[in-house]
Each structure stands twice: as structure tokens, then as C-alpha cells.
Amino acid sequence: MANTQMMATAIRALAMDAVQQANSGHPGAPMGMADMAVALWGSHLKHSPHNPNWFDRDRFVLSNGHGSMLIYAVLHLTGYNLPIKELKNFRQLHSKTPGHPEVGYTPGVETTTGPLGQGLTNAVGMALAEKLLAKEFNREGHTVVDHNTYVFMGDGCLMEGISHEAAALAGAWKLNKLIALYDDNGISIDGQVTPWFIDNTAVRFAAYGWNVLGPIDGHDAELVANSIAGAKHSNDKPTLIICKTHIGKGSPNRANTAKAHGEPLGAEEIKLTREALNWPYAPFEIPKEVHDDWDAKAKGLVLEADWDARFAAYKAAHPALAAELVRRMKGELPKSFSQLAVDTVIGAHTKAETVASRKASQLALESFTAGLPELLGGSADLTGSNLTNTKATPALRFDMNGEVVLTANADGVSAGGRHINYGVREFGMAAIMNGIALHGGYIPYGGTFLTFSDYSRNAIRMAALMKLRVIHVFTHDSIGLGEDGPTHQSIEHAASLRLIPNLDVWRPGDTAETAVAWAVALQNKTKPTALLLSRQNLPYAPKDDLGQISKGAYVLSEPAEVGLNKKAQAVIIATGSEVQLALKAQELLATYKIAVRVVSMPSNTTFDRQKPAYKTDVLPEGLPRIAVEMGVTDGWWKYGCAAVVGIDTFGESAPAPVLFKHFGFTPENVADTVRKVLKK
């Protein structure tokens, strides 16, 4: 018979010991949530320490990631490959126990958490992915997708506005397999939260359409376990279990105080806490009987074996579906993708259409969504502007019972909705897409205006940190937006996004570049991508070598013969809608006997990764370089530019052609800038 009190005390001891040894960390939350962890991990969580990535495992998210020693302690105790030496190495360089949980570093950690509220939102994405996959792949008599998503969260998660976006969507989507346990301890860094956090959380979540249980005693592991059991019976609602707890429980002088939140207890207080908890063991010492009570390896093997048998029967009955599910969960593109990408790019090239790049994106998506059933799109209430929907992506809909409404795709195959109306929730959309990507089975993409990337920026950064294949479709990318004015006109956003490590940013100039951007993004298994797309129509720019587009920059146009000289005297670098300005300026300069090369650079981030020889071929040494982009100039000087035609102020409200002239985005001004550089 498991001694749940000793199991919880083991977590408390490991948390205070690790934080003390590191002289850094947050002991209070794991000490307060220890009994909740015993209830979930000891009685309910379906997982396998031998195989942390087993497909049908339950997902567990620690949204209040500052309490990371909770999950590290539990992973160690249950038998994951996280030896005690790693707990002793808490928060140290290259350890498997970083300050906040990081996916890919620690076996058993499902997502990187720390920025509060995003873990909860990731969990919503995971639960949505599970629900959609279950509808798509489960068949009568064969249930192979069937797991829950659990999330622990605290006051800070609920104070962050993203929790509203996430919880509202979870209720609307009737994610009944999402179970959140709220660590309601009433303490944050600044002390008692009652002066500034007066929400009636139970009523708030009930209004979202959640099933709300509690408040209950979060230190009664049996009561918490029974509440989780009740939550699992919900058919059409996610569940919130409100657990009243004491931060730093067990500490005689630090419990229920902000002092327990974010600093070591101190040697003397730890001694007193050991006495209060009746825990006479040395630091990091766990008695064998407690380890045995926690050990989940044998149970995990049984759970895996049971699922393996069910999947074998499923594979025998539905071999094509089984193979497709395996491919999708591995994140592999179908073997037909290479040809699909080539056909899409060549099709965009041969049609030579004059369309906005947002429309070019939709044209490419028509092809890709038809060929890739894992593409799961959406938009933050701007579908008609972002053009993220296609014939192959029916809208996500649920019936009164919370079931996904099946819709026939273009090929006649019934599937769940593949285009999500996120509502006006840019941040929530971005973090939910991260959760979908983390779960596996889908490649999520979502759209909004580029200027609103500010709302979703931290989730974009988290996707880059976690190396997730998530695609952001950002339209209305410049002052070309026109009359809506500076509140909606992107100025610094392209440059700002390019600063995020491991994020690929593409600003294509026509249909072919847009199709290539999509093809590259879909193949980037370890990078998110931001596609910056125009509202205004862009003429197609003829090109000889489509293959070089994928390198991020290429020579689009060499100078025509100017007198007896065909050798370029300067290079104009342009991106997106400004490529057409560069080409027209090239023609104007020829009338002045000035020969220039035009380089299209749809992706600075991709070009920067190319070999030096290629970069020198595109941007020869010794030739003056002039960049043209409707945005801040700072990011262009690193290319050794002699001048940049850009905009370092906010925009104005006026028709786009008026703004282009006002801010100097005309062929004449670009040509004059080149002439000034060359002093001709």
C-alpha cells in the first residue's frame, strides 16, 4: 500500500534540497503542489518512463514552470532517465534540470514553460490535437487515440490575459479530455494576491463552459485523485479542479509567505522543515520504500504493451490508416511531397499572376493542403483577409455533444475541420499552435495582420526556442495597408521578427517566391516560420533559376547592356513588394548609363545561413549595396549597405499609392539614391 504522505514529502525534500544547493530557484510551489502530484502521477497519469515519447501517453504540462523541481522530482522518482546527480545539478550549465522545464532537454517534459499562462495554452492545443486525431483515425472497435491532457497552473497563469483566450477556446471546443488543476495558494512574488487578484475563478471558468470542481483541499491526495476521476467522466467540457494549498508546505517559518516563492529556504529552515515533516534523511536521500511506491516503470510497460496489441489489431484492420498515423506522428512529410512542392512552385511560376502575396499564399496552400492532410490552418478572426482557408480545409465545427463535425474534403474523404476560427486571440492562437505542434500529428499554421505579431511575439519566441514546425501567416505587411493608418501599418515588425534566433522570416515578392517560402517552411522540422505577405497586388518578376529562391536571396536581374558596359556598378537589394521598385529603378538607371544588379532577398534569415561563397556570388565584394524595404533601416546595415531606402517613423493614414510617394518608395527615389551613392 503506497504511503502517499511519504511520497509527497519526498518531492518537498528534493525541491528544497536542489534549490538550496543551486542557491537559486522556487521551492514553494513544488512543496505546495506535492500532494496534487501524488494524486495525478500515482493514480491516474498514463505514461511510460522507459519510453517518454510513447504515442498514446497522457500529456502533463507544468504551466507554472518556476516550480520545475516538482516535475524533476516526479520524473526521477517514477523512473525516467533523470538520475539524482541531475537533481543535484539543478540550474547548472548543460544539466537536464534547467531553471524552467525545457522540452528536448529532460525526458518526460512535454513543453517549455516559464512565461506564465502559455503552458495552459499549450495544453489546450495538445487536447485539441488529440480530439481531432481521434476523430480522424479511430474506427469502430479500434480506439488507438485516447489520452488526456493534464495541466498544473497557479495564480500567475490565471492573471495573464492569455489564460482567458485559452480557456474560452477550450470551452468552445468542448475539450473534455483537458483537466486543469489550479494551485490556489494565494501567494505571488509580491505577497498575498488578494489586493490585486479578486477574480471569482470558479464562476469565470464556468462561464467559459468548463466543469468546475472545488475548491478542495489540495493536500488531501485521495480527495484530489477522486476529483480527477470525476473529471474524466466529463463528456463535453474541460474540467478545472481548484486545489487550495499552502505554498512551501512543511516549512515552519516560510509556508504561506512570499519568501517561499523564489529563494532557497536556507540551511536552518531546511533543518526545521525536515523535523516538521518527520524526514530524517540526508539531502537528496530517498528511502527505498518511497522509491518503490513511486516507481512507474513496470506499470508503464503494461500500458504500452496493451496499446501495442490494440494498435496491431488496428493495423491489421486498417493498414493504410495505421501507416498514415505513424507517418504523421513521426512528423515526416509524405514521399510525394518533393514532387508536390516542385509542381506548386512551377505552377506559380508559369502562371505569372499579378496578385497580392497573401493571395499567392492561398494559391500555394490550395495545393499543399490538398496534398498534406496534416496541415491544420486557422486565423484570428481575419480569414477573409489572411486567406488561410482553402477548398481542402473545412472549418472546424462541433455538435451539441462536443463531437467534431465531419466534412468531406476536396477529394471526398471525410475528415474533421482543418481550419480554425480562433477569434480575436492572436497570442492564444500562437501558443495553441505550439501545443498542437508539440502533440504531433499536425502542422499548424495561423494568420493575422503583421502588426499584431506583437501580441503573439512571446509564443513565437517559444516556438523558436522549442524548435517547433509552426507557420505564422502575417498579412498586410507594410504601409501598403493604406487608409487604416499607423496603428495597423507594420514598420519595425519584420526587423523585430528577424532578431528571434531559430525563426525563419520570409517576405516573398511574387507567386513563385511565396510558393517556395511555403515549401521551405513545411520542410523545416526544427524551425518555426513567419511569412510576411502584402495586401496590395504585386506583379510577377520573371526569373531564370527557381532553385536559388530557397537560399533566401538570389540574383533576380542582371543589368541590361548600357553602352559598351554590362558590368554592374551597384547592387540593389529588395524584399517583398519592393522588388518591383528595384526592377523599375534598374530600368531608370539604365537611361543614365548606370548598370545595377537587382537581388531579391525574400528571407534574410535563410540567406544568412548560406556558405560564404554563395553570399559573395550574390553580393559581390566592392560593389556598393542599396537596400529597399518599407520598414526600419537598422537590420540592413549588416550587409554593408551604402544606403537604405526605408522608413524609420510610423506611417500615415492615406491610400497606399499616396503613402508610397510620401515616404519615397518610388522607382525615381530608389534610382536617385543609387546615383547619390555612385555620385553620378
Residue pairs with C-beta under 8 A, 6 or more apart in sequence:
2 42
2 293
3 289
3 290
3 293
4 35
4 38
4 39
4 42
4 221
4 222
5 221
6 287
6 289
6 290
6 293
7 38
7 42
7 77
7 221
7 290
7 293
7 294
8 34
8 35
8 37
8 38
8 219
8 221
9 34
9 250
9 277
9 278
9 279
10 73
10 77
10 286
10 290
10 294
11 30
11 31
11 34
11 37
11 38
11 69
11 70
11 73
11 74
11 77
12 30
12 31
12 34
12 249
12 250
12 273
12 277
12 279
13 274
13 277
13 279
13 281
13 283
13 286
14 69
14 72
14 73
14 76
14 77
14 87
14 284
14 286
15 27
15 30
15 31
15 34
15 69
15 70
15 73
16 27
16 31
16 251
16 264
16 265
16 270
16 273
17 87
17 270
17 283
17 284
18 25
18 69
18 72
18 73
18 87
18 88
18 90
18 97
18 284
19 25
19 26
19 27
19 69
19 90
19 264
19 265
20 27
20 264
20 265
20 266
20 267
20 270
20 283
21 88
21 90
21 283
22 90
22 91
22 92
22 264
23 264
24 91
24 99
24 264
25 68
25 69
25 90
25 91
25 99
25 262
25 264
26 66
26 67
26 68
26 69
26 261
26 262
27 69
27 248
27 260
27 264
27 265
28 67
28 185
28 187
28 247
28 248
28 254
28 260
28 261
28 262
29 64
29 66
29 67
29 70
29 154
29 183
29 185
29 247
29 261
30 67
30 68
30 69
30 70
30 73
31 247
31 248
31 249
31 250
31 251
31 255
31 260
32 183
32 185
32 218
32 245
32 246
32 247
32 248
32 249
33 67
33 70
33 152
33 183
33 218
33 243
33 245
34 70
34 249
35 218
35 219
35 220
35 221
35 224
35 245
36 152
36 181
36 183
36 218
36 221
36 224
36 243
36 245
37 70
37 74
37 152
38 221
39 221
39 222
39 224
39 225
39 228
40 60
40 150
40 181
40 224
40 225
40 228
41 47
41 60
41 74
41 78
41 294
41 296
42 221
42 225
42 293
42 294
43 225
43 228
43 229
44 58
44 148
44 150
44 225
44 228
44 229
44 232
45 58
45 60
45 150
46 56
46 57
46 58
46 147
46 148
46 303
47 54
47 57
47 58
47 60
47 78
47 108
47 296
47 300
47 303
48 54
48 57
48 296
48 297
48 300
48 301
48 303
48 304
49 75
49 78
49 79
49 80
49 81
49 108
49 296
49 297
49 300
50 79
50 297
50 300
50 301
50 304
51 300
51 304
52 80
52 107
52 108
54 300
54 304
54 307
55 307
55 329
55 440
56 144
56 145
56 146
56 147
56 307
57 147
58 147
58 148
58 149
58 150
59 110
59 123
59 126
59 127
59 130
59 147
59 148
59 149
59 150
59 439
60 71
60 110
60 149
60 150
60 151
60 152
61 110
61 111
61 113
61 119
61 120
61 122
61 123
61 126
61 149
61 150
61 151
61 152
62 68
62 70
62 71
62 101
62 113
62 119
62 151
62 152
63 113
63 116
63 117
63 118
63 119
63 120
63 122
63 123
63 151
63 152
63 153
63 154
63 157
64 113
64 116
64 119
64 152
64 153
64 154
64 156
64 157
64 183
65 100
65 101
65 112
65 113
65 114
65 116
65 119
66 100
66 114
66 262
67 152
67 154
68 97
68 98
68 99
68 100
68 101
69 87
69 90
69 97
70 152
71 101
71 106
71 108
71 109
72 82
72 86
72 87
72 90
72 97
72 101
72 106
73 87
74 294
75 82
75 106
75 107
75 108
75 109
76 82
76 83
76 84
76 86
76 87
77 286
77 290
77 291
77 294
77 295
78 294
78 295
78 296
78 297
79 294
79 295
79 296
79 297
79 300
80 107
80 108
81 107
82 96
82 97
82 106
82 107
82 108
84 284
84 286
86 95
86 96
86 97
87 97
87 284
88 284
89 95
89 96
89 97
90 97
91 97
91 98
91 99
96 105
96 106
96 107
97 106
98 105
98 106
99 114
100 112
100 113
100 114
101 109
101 111
101 112
101 113
101 114
102 109
102 112
102 465
102 466
103 109
103 110
103 111
103 112
103 438
103 466
104 466
104 467
110 122
110 126
110 438
111 119
111 122
111 434
111 435
111 438
111 466
112 462
112 465
112 466
113 119
113 122
115 458
115 462
116 154
116 156
116 157
116 159
116 160
117 153
117 156
117 157
117 158
117 160
117 161
117 162
117 163
117 166
117 431
118 162
118 431
118 434
118 458
118 459
118 462
119 151
119 153
119 157
120 151
120 153
120 157
120 162
120 163
120 166
120 167
120 180
121 162
121 163
121 165
121 166
121 428
121 431
121 432
121 434
121 435
121 459
122 431
122 432
122 434
122 435
122 438
123 149
123 150
123 151
123 178
123 180
123 435
124 166
124 167
124 169
124 170
124 173
124 175
124 178
124 428
124 432
124 435
125 431
125 432
125 433
125 434
125 435
125 436
125 437
125 438
125 439
125 444
126 149
126 435
126 436
126 438
126 439
127 149
127 170
127 175
127 177
127 178
127 238
127 435
128 173
128 175
128 432
128 435
128 436
129 435
129 436
129 439
129 440
129 441
129 442
130 145
130 147
130 149
130 177
130 439
131 173
131 175
131 177
131 404
132 376
132 396
132 404
132 416
132 417
132 441
132 442
133 145
133 325
133 328
133 441
133 442
134 143
134 145
134 146
135 403
135 404
135 406
135 416
136 373
136 415
136 416
137 144
137 145
137 321
137 324
137 325
138 144
138 145
138 146
139 314
139 317
139 318
139 321
141 317
142 310
142 313
142 314
142 317
142 318
143 310
144 307
144 310
144 311
144 314
144 322
144 325
145 325
147 177
148 177
148 178
148 179
148 232
149 175
149 177
149 178
149 179
150 179
150 180
150 181
151 178
151 179
151 180
151 181
152 180
152 181
152 183
153 163
153 180
153 181
153 182
153 183
154 182
154 183
154 185
155 183
155 184
155 185
155 186
155 187
155 188
155 193
155 197
156 188
157 163
158 182
158 197
158 199
158 201
159 193
159 197
161 427
162 427
162 428
162 431
165 425
165 427
165 428
165 429
166 428
166 431
166 432
167 204
167 205
167 208
167 210
167 238
168 208
168 423
168 425
169 422
169 423
169 425
169 428
169 432
170 178
170 208
170 210
170 238
171 205
171 208
171 209
171 210
171 237
171 238
172 209
172 398
173 396
173 398
174 209
174 236
174 237
174 238
174 398
174 402
175 238
176 234
176 235
176 236
176 237
176 238
176 239
176 402
177 238
178 238
178 239
179 228
179 231
179 232
179 238
179 239
179 241
180 238
180 239
180 240
180 241
181 218
181 224
181 228
181 241
181 243
182 201
182 240
182 241
182 242
182 243
183 218
183 243
183 245
184 201
184 215
184 218
184 242
184 243
184 244
184 245
185 244
185 245
185 246
185 247
185 256
186 192
186 193
186 194
187 193
187 247
187 256
187 257
187 258
187 260
187 261
188 197
188 258
188 261
189 258
189 261
189 262
190 196
190 258
191 257
191 258
201 240
201 242
202 212
202 214
202 215
202 240
202 242
205 212
205 240
206 212
209 237
209 238
210 237
210 238
210 239
210 240
211 231
211 234
211 237
211 238
211 239
211 240
212 239
212 240
212 242
213 227
213 230
213 231
213 239
213 240
213 241
213 242
214 227
214 241
214 242
214 243
214 244
215 242
215 243
215 244
216 223
216 224
216 227
216 241
216 242
216 243
216 244
217 223
217 243
217 244
218 224
218 243
218 244
218 245
219 245
219 246
219 249
224 241
224 243
227 241
228 241
230 239
231 239
231 241
235 401
235 402
236 401
236 402
237 402
246 255
246 256
247 255
247 256
247 257
247 260
247 261
248 254
248 255
248 256
248 257
248 259
248 260
248 261
248 265
249 255
250 273
250 276
250 277
251 260
251 265
251 269
251 272
251 273
251 276
252 269
252 272
252 273
252 276
253 269
253 272
254 260
254 265
254 269
265 273
273 279
274 280
274 281
281 287
311 322
314 321
314 322
315 322
315 323
324 373
325 441
327 334
328 373
328 374
328 440
328 441
328 442
329 440
329 441
331 440
331 469
331 525
333 372
333 522
333 523
334 371
334 372
336 371
337 371
337 372
337 522
337 523
340 367
340 368
340 371
340 372
341 515
341 519
341 522
341 523
343 367
344 364
344 367
344 368
344 515
344 518
344 519
345 512
345 515
345 516
345 519
345 546
345 549
346 546
347 367
347 515
348 360
348 363
348 364
348 510
348 511
348 512
348 514
348 515
349 511
349 512
349 515
349 543
349 546
351 511
351 540
352 511
352 540
352 542
353 360
353 363
353 511
353 540
354 537
354 538
354 539
354 540
355 363
355 511
355 537
355 538
356 533
356 534
356 535
356 536
356 537
356 538
357 477
357 508
357 509
357 510
357 511
357 513
357 514
357 533
357 534
357 538
357 576
357 577
358 385
358 386
358 387
358 473
358 475
358 476
358 533
358 534
358 535
359 387
360 508
360 510
360 511
360 514
360 515
360 533
360 538
361 387
361 388
361 473
361 475
361 514
361 518
361 531
361 533
362 387
362 388
362 389
362 390
363 511
363 514
363 515
364 511
364 514
364 515
364 518
365 375
365 377
365 387
365 388
365 390
365 393
365 518
366 390
366 391
366 392
368 375
368 518
368 519
368 522
369 375
369 377
369 390
369 391
369 392
369 393
369 418
370 390
370 391
370 392
370 409
370 410
370 411
372 443
372 522
373 409
373 415
373 418
374 441
374 442
374 443
375 393
375 418
375 442
375 443
375 445
376 418
376 419
376 420
376 436
376 442
376 443
376 444
376 445
377 388
377 389
377 390
377 393
377 418
377 419
377 420
377 444
377 445
377 446
377 447
378 388
378 396
378 419
378 420
378 421
378 422
378 429
378 433
378 444
378 445
378 446
378 447
379 386
379 388
379 389
379 419
379 420
379 421
379 422
379 446
379 447
379 448
379 473
380 422
380 423
380 424
380 425
380 426
380 429
380 446
380 447
380 448
380 452
381 421
381 422
381 423
381 424
382 447
382 448
382 449
382 475
383 389
383 419
383 421
383 447
385 447
385 449
385 475
385 476
385 535
386 447
386 448
386 449
386 473
386 475
387 447
387 475
388 419
388 445
388 446
388 447
388 473
389 395
389 419
390 419
391 410
392 409
392 410
392 411
392 418
393 417
393 418
393 419
394 407
394 408
394 409
394 415
394 417
394 418
394 419
395 407
395 417
395 419
395 420
395 421
396 404
396 416
396 417
396 418
396 419
396 420
396 421
397 404
397 405
397 407
397 417
398 404
398 405
399 405
404 416
404 417
405 416
405 417
406 414
406 415
406 416
407 414
407 415
407 416
407 417
408 414
409 415
409 418
420 429
420 446
422 428
422 429
422 432
422 446
426 448
426 452
426 453
426 455
426 456
427 455
427 456
427 458
427 459
429 446
429 448
429 456
430 446
430 456
430 459
430 460
430 463
430 470
430 472
431 456
431 459
431 462
432 444
433 444
433 445
433 446
433 459
433 463
433 470
434 459
434 462
434 463
434 466
434 468
434 470
436 442
436 444
437 443
437 444
437 463
437 468
437 469
437 470
438 466
438 468
443 469
443 470
443 471
443 522
444 470
444 471
445 470
445 471
445 472
445 473
446 471
446 472
446 473
447 472
447 473
447 474
447 475
448 455
448 456
448 473
448 474
448 475
449 474
449 475
449 476
449 481
449 488
449 490
450 474
450 475
450 476
450 477
450 490
450 493
450 494
450 532
451 476
451 487
451 488
451 489
451 490
451 493
453 460
453 472
453 474
453 493
453 496
453 497
453 530
454 493
456 472
457 496
460 472
460 497
460 500
460 503
460 528
460 530
461 500
461 503
463 470
463 503
463 528
464 500
464 501
464 502
464 503
464 527
464 528
465 502
467 502
467 526
467 527
468 528
469 521
469 522
469 524
469 525
469 526
469 527
469 528
470 528
470 529
471 518
471 521
471 522
471 528
471 529
471 531
472 528
472 529
472 530
472 531
473 531
473 533
474 490
474 493
474 530
474 531
474 532
474 533
475 533
475 534
475 535
476 488
476 490
476 533
476 534
476 535
477 490
477 493
477 494
477 507
477 532
477 533
477 534
477 535
477 576
477 577
478 489
478 490
478 534
478 576
478 577
478 630
478 631
479 489
479 491
479 630
479 647
479 651
479 652
479 656
479 659
479 660
479 663
479 665
480 534
480 535
480 536
480 577
480 630
480 656
480 659
480 660
481 488
481 489
481 490
481 535
481 651
481 656
482 535
482 653
482 654
482 655
482 656
482 659
483 653
483 654
483 655
484 653
485 651
485 652
485 653
486 650
486 651
486 652
486 653
489 650
489 651
490 532
490 631
491 631
491 632
491 647
491 648
491 649
491 650
491 651
492 631
492 632
493 532
493 631
494 505
494 507
494 532
494 629
494 631
494 635
495 631
495 632
495 634
495 635
497 503
497 505
497 530
497 532
498 505
498 604
498 605
498 635
499 635
502 526
502 527
502 528
503 527
503 528
503 529
503 530
503 605
504 520
504 521
504 524
504 527
504 528
504 529
504 530
504 603
504 605
504 606
505 529
505 530
505 532
505 603
505 604
505 605
506 513
506 517
506 520
506 521
506 529
506 530
506 531
506 532
506 602
506 603
506 606
507 532
507 533
507 575
507 576
507 602
507 603
507 629
508 514
508 516
508 517
508 531
508 533
508 576
508 602
509 538
509 541
509 574
509 575
509 576
509 577
509 578
509 579
509 580
509 600
509 602
510 538
510 539
510 540
510 541
510 579
511 540
512 540
512 543
512 546
512 549
513 549
513 600
513 602
514 531
514 533
516 546
516 549
516 550
516 602
517 529
517 531
517 602
517 603
518 531
519 550
520 529
520 550
520 603
520 606
521 529
521 531
532 576
534 576
534 577
535 656
536 577
536 656
538 576
538 577
538 579
538 580
539 580
541 556
541 557
541 579
541 580
541 583
541 600
543 549
543 554
543 556
545 554
548 554
548 555
549 600
549 602
550 606
551 606
551 607
551 610
551 614
552 601
552 602
552 603
552 604
552 605
552 606
552 607
552 608
552 609
552 610
553 573
553 599
553 600
553 601
553 602
553 603
553 604
553 606
553 607
553 610
553 618
553 619
554 599
554 600
554 618
555 597
555 598
555 599
555 617
555 618
556 579
556 582
556 583
556 598
556 599
556 600
557 583
557 586
557 597
557 598
558 566
558 568
558 597
559 566
559 567
559 568
559 586
559 590
559 595
559 596
559 597
560 566
560 590
560 595
562 590
562 593
562 594
562 595
563 593
565 593
565 595
566 595
567 595
568 595
568 596
568 597
568 620
568 623
569 594
569 595
569 596
569 623
569 624
569 678
570 594
570 596
570 597
570 623
570 624
570 625
570 626
570 674
570 677
570 678
571 596
571 597
571 598
571 599
571 619
571 620
571 623
571 624
571 625
571 626
572 582
572 585
572 586
572 596
572 597
572 598
572 599
572 625
572 626
572 627
572 628
572 670
572 674
573 582
573 599
573 601
573 619
573 625
573 626
573 627
573 628
573 636
573 639
573 641
574 581
574 582
574 598
574 599
574 600
574 601
574 627
574 628
574 629
575 600
575 601
575 602
575 604
575 628
575 629
576 602
576 629
576 630
577 630
578 628
578 629
578 630
578 645
578 665
579 598
579 600
581 628
581 665
581 666
581 667
581 670
582 598
582 600
582 628
582 670
583 598
584 667
584 670
585 596
585 628
585 667
585 668
585 670
585 671
585 674
586 596
586 598
587 667
588 667
588 668
588 671
589 595
589 596
589 671
589 674
589 675
592 671
592 675
592 680
594 674
594 675
594 678
594 680
596 674
597 623
599 618
599 619
601 607
604 635
607 615
607 618
619 625
619 639
619 640
624 642
624 674
624 677
624 678
625 639
625 640
625 641
625 642
626 641
626 642
626 643
626 644
626 645
626 670
626 673
626 674
626 677
627 633
627 636
627 639
627 641
627 643
627 644
627 645
627 646
628 644
628 645
628 646
628 665
628 670
629 636
629 644
629 645
629 646
630 646
630 647
630 663
630 665
631 646
631 647
632 646
632 647
632 648
633 644
633 646
633 647
633 648
636 644
636 646
637 644
642 677
643 673
643 674
643 676
643 677
645 664
645 665
645 669
645 670
645 673
647 663
651 659
651 663
652 659
652 662
654 662
659 665
660 666
